[in-house]
């Protein structure tokens, strides 16, 4: 077997086709989360991955820096979660790994508290704010996903590292997306050697 030497993930075609139609500026967290919840709902229905989306926004200007959706199924990469995609695309666009360098004040907006993988990715990215629609076990109950062993004081750990956390923005819309996903026959890809259907 030939050893792989690179990997990549890309936004799905439906989102690439719509990039020019996305708002250039999103001034409020509510506007931002409306976009995230809409993208999350469209993503799972298109079959690219789970019902998750994330965006990176410049808080000073409201400029949309990057957009990400979960592309685990379309890429075949378990790391291709919405937060990882959005953060990586922001780092690529800005040409730096530290999204908090200089005077930058960037926010990551995502439709639930980050899973155990995205928790670390967010913490180390340099963003200054994390805005989530909700937190707690409801996501797992509705979708069947395993979010991993996230620590109980997860938000405080972000705050201690200079990342302000805002929770509860657009929560009802996010829950509606998860409920629709959970009642469908979409693939739930928990990595313990098994793949189950919704």
Secondary structure, DSSP 8 states (H G I E B T S, - for coil): ------------HHHHHHGGGS-SB--SHHHHHHHHHHHHHHHHHHTSSSS-EEEEEETTT-BEEEEEE--HHHHT-TT--HHHHHHHHHHHHHT-S-TTSTT--EEEEESSS--HHHHHHHHHHT-SEEEES--STHHHHHH--------TTHHHHHHHTT-EEEE-TTHHHHHHHHHHHHTS--EE--BTTB-EE-
